[in-house]
Amino acid sequence: MSEYSGKRLENRILETISTMIVNGMIKNPNLSRFTSITEVDLSSDNANATVYVSCADERGLDKTVRALNSASGFIQTHIAKVLKTRNTPKLLFKADNSFIEGERLNNIIDEAMGRK
């Protein structure tokens, strides 16, 4: 598969999962409403996809990742219907802490500059 079609497939997976979260299709009380999918990393053989999840609430991030991993079969089934490909990648959700780390660094910089 070319790099272009791999990136296109990653983007379609990202859009599909994001739409499912926004529309409330994933019914789990531990899934935060402030969840966003930041990146999808597809393996070269399209068998596995690592989905990186970010959440504005640091405490809710772990619960959200666990909720998405428990619903991965349901999500994968929906992705298969949307993509209409022969094989659908197995999904693994991981926490993306870049938003939280960025906020922490901004606070440190603000304190050093005397803004807070």
Secondary structure by P-SEA (a helix, b strand, c coil): ccaaaaaaaaaaaaaaaaaaaaacccccccccccccccbbbbcccccbbbbbbbbccccaaaaaaaaaaaaaaaaaaaaaaaaccccccbbbbbbbaaaaaaaaaaaaaaaaaccc
